[in-house]
Structures are given as C-alpha cells and as structure tokens.
Amino acid sequence: MGSRVLIVEDESDIGGLLAFHLEREGYQVARASSGADALRKIRASAPDLVLLDLMLPEMDGLEVCRRLRQDPATSSLPIVMLTAKGEEVDRVLGLELGADDYIAKPFSPKEMVARVRAVLRRSHPAPGGAPLVIGRLTMDVARHSVHVGGEAVALTLKEFDLLKALVEAQGRVLSREFLLDRVWGYAASDEIESRTVDVHVRRLRVKLGPEGRRVVTVKGVGYRLDADS
C-alpha cells in the first residue's frame, strides 16, 4: 500500500491536480482546505508526508509548520511546502521553520512527484549499516534515530540529513554550498539563501545539548563535526 500524503490546499483545482498525479503514482491521498482542518486531520491520523500550501485561510502554512514542529508527536513529520514563485522570503522562513522541501507554483507535476518521493525516501532509509557513535552521540541511519547519552533526540528530516552529512565527512569541513547541494538538493547556492544552513546548524546544536559543541564553525568556510571534543 502506498504512502499516505495529506494535501493542504484551499484552491480546489490545484488540490485536485496534486491528488490526481499522486494517486496515479500509487500514493494514498487525503485533502484539507485550511490550516485548522489540516491540524485536526494530522492529529487524528498522521500521514507519511504533508504537502502544505503557504497561503491558507485563517491560519497560513508557516503557522501550521511551526505548530507541527513544536509538537513532539509531529516534530519529524515530513513537510513539503507549496509556494508562489515570488514568495522567496516566505519560502526561506518555511525552510527555517523546518519544512523539508518546497515546490514553487506553477509546478511541474513530474517535479512535484519526484520531490515527494525523494523526501519520503529520506524519511525511510534502506536498512543496513551499524550505528555511528561519536562520544555520547549515537546515530542509527537504518532506524532513522539519534540518541545522546541514551536519550532519544527528535530531529526533522533536514536536521537528520545535516547531521548525517557532517558525521560521514569524518572531520572534513563541509561548505555551505556543499550542504545546500547534499542536504537540500539545490546545486546552485543562489536558489536559496545559505543562512538556511546556519539556522539549521544552530537548531541542531541546541537539540544535541552538550554534544552540540561537536558541530564546529570554520569561519568563512563552513562546518565540521569534531569527534575529539
């Protein structure tokens, strides 16, 4: 049975088009026409991914994203935002709030399906491989889990992928441009502001607690994970 996708879109024509293409690819689709309706449906039965429009009545997509990330039950729920072409500031804010990706309108159905598939694939990695252990930090890629001193740490997909990239670099410095490409999938740094990386690094450090000190800023270059600190 296909993954469950909740489409949150108040324009019924666009919502119907999204549903048509996703259902054709084998996904189970539910729809919500407002932010409040989306939160009710997610709390009743969480989907595998939320396709979330920014411009919604009463409660916009940014507020929906903020509330989902603040709730431990949905803090790691994959979110792909739908934005109008000119909403660059809101798009960046959405990513900084924890959205995993965005699709700009007018969108290509093929690109939309590909981005949904990519985010779902990252949220359910293939099994295999021993957990990665650095100090009191343990990262199990197969189980998509992170623990510090035995305590589980709830990370969003992007925070998890960011930590994974830093761990796998084995102490090498990773530039913001490299991280934008590897973690966000944007090969050109002008597609999205590099401060998005900085915001996610700060959030990751806070969530890792004392182990967050291992994420070291290399001024003018990027970031590395210090295994010896």
JOMO-V432681 format. One record per residue. RES is the residue in one letter. PHI is phi in whole degrees, -180 to 180 (none if undefined). PSI is psi as a letter, one per 30 degrees, with the letter a starting at -180 (NA if undefined). D_LAST is the distance of its C-alpha to the last C-alpha in whole Angstrom. Layout:
# JOMO-V432681
<<RES PHI PSI D_LAST> <RES PHI PSI D_LAST>>
This chain:
# JOMO-V432681
<<M none k 45> <G -71 l 44> <S -62 l 41> <R -96 k 42> <V -119 k 41> <L -100 k 42> <I -95 k 44> <V -111 j 44> <E -153 k 46> <D -85 f 49> <E -89 j 51> <S -64 e 53> <D -65 e 54> <I -68 e 50> <G -59 e 49> <G -66 e 52> <L -66 e 51> <L -61 e 47> <A -61 e 49> <F -57 e 51> <H -71 e 49> <L -71 e 46> <E -64 e 49> <R -64 f 50> <E -90 g 47> <G 97 g 47> <Y -82 k 45> <Q -88 k 46> <V -120 k 46> <A -123 l 47> <R -131 k 47> <A -135 k 47> <S -106 g 49> <S -150 l 47> <G -64 e 43> <A -64 e 45> <D -63 e 46> <A -62 e 43> <L -62 e 41> <R -61 e 44> <K -69 e 44> <I -67 e 40> <R -70 f 40> <A -75 e 43> <S -160 j 42> <A -65 k 39> <P -79 a 39> <D -85 f 37> <L -159 k 36> <V -115 k 38> <L -100 j 40> <L -117 j 40> <D -74 k 42> <L -75 e 41> <M -93 j 44> <L -128 l 46> <P -70 k 48> <E 70 e 47> <M -129 j 44> <D -78 l 42> <G -63 e 39> <L -63 e 36> <E -69 e 37> <V -62 e 38> <C -62 e 34> <R -60 e 33> <R -68 e 34> <L -65 e 33> <R -73 f 30> <Q -80 f 30> <D -89 j 32> <P -54 e 29> <A -71 f 32> <T -126 g 32> <S -62 f 29> <S -111 g 28> <L -65 k 31> <P -61 k 32> <I -129 k 34> <V -117 k 35> <M -92 k 37> <L -103 k 40> <T -129 l 41> <A -73 l 44> <K -56 e 43> <G -91 g 43> <E -90 h 41> <E -62 e 38> <V -62 e 36> <D -65 e 37> <R -63 e 35> <V -63 e 32> <L -60 e 32> <G -62 e 33> <L -67 e 30> <E -70 f 28> <L -77 f 29> <G 121 g 28> <A -63 k 31> <D -88 f 30> <D -167 l 32> <Y -143 l 36> <I -128 k 39> <A -88 k 41> <K -87 k 45> <P -72 k 47> <F -105 l 45> <S -88 k 46> <P -54 e 46> <K -64 e 45> <E -66 e 42> <M -59 e 42> <V -64 e 42> <A -64 e 39> <R -71 e 37> <V -61 e 37> <R -62 e 37> <A -66 e 34> <V -66 e 32> <L -65 e 34> <R -64 e 33> <R -68 f 29> <S -80 f 29> <H -132 i 31> <P -66 l 29> <A -65 k 31> <P -68 l 30> <G 122 l 28> <G 96 k 25> <A -77 l 22> <P -58 k 20> <L -94 k 16> <V -122 k 13> <I -135 j 10> <G 59 b 8> <R -93 g 11> <L -96 k 12> <T -125 k 15> <M -121 j 17> <D -109 j 21> <V -66 e 22> <A -61 e 26> <R -92 f 26> <H 53 h 24> <S -134 l 22> <V -133 k 19> <H -129 k 17> <V -122 j 15> <G 58 h 15> <G 87 f 19> <E -95 k 20> <A -67 k 21> <V -117 k 20> <A -85 j 23> <L -116 k 22> <T -73 l 25> <L -56 e 25> <K -67 e 24> <E -64 e 21> <F -64 e 21> <D -65 e 21> <L -64 e 19> <L -63 e 16> <K -60 e 18> <A -62 e 18> <L -68 e 15> <V -63 e 14> <E -68 f 17> <A -73 f 16> <Q 53 h 13> <G 92 f 11> <R -72 k 15> <V -79 k 15> <L -110 k 18> <S -74 l 20> <R -60 e 22> <E -63 e 25> <F -63 e 24> <L -68 e 22> <L -60 e 26> <D -72 e 27> <R -72 e 25> <V -92 e 24> <W -96 f 27> <G 80 g 30> <Y -109 j 31> <A -69 e 31> <A -100 k 33> <S -67 f 30> <D -81 f 34> <E -76 f 34> <I -155 k 32> <E -68 k 30> <S -68 f 26> <R -63 f 25> <T -58 e 25> <V -63 e 22> <D -61 e 21> <V -62 e 22> <H -68 e 21> <V -64 e 17> <R -61 e 18> <R -65 e 19> <L -64 e 17> <R -59 e 14> <V -62 e 16> <K -67 e 17> <L -80 f 14> <G 62 b 14> <P -58 e 11> <E -74 f 9> <G -65 f 10> <R -65 f 8> <R -69 f 6> <V -83 j 10> <V -101 k 10> <T -85 k 13> <V -104 j 15> <K -54 k 18> <G 78 f 21> <V -121 d 20> <G 168 b 18> <Y -137 l 14> <R -143 l 12> <L -106 k 9> <D -92 j 6> <A -79 f 6> <D -100 f 4> <S -79 NA 0>>
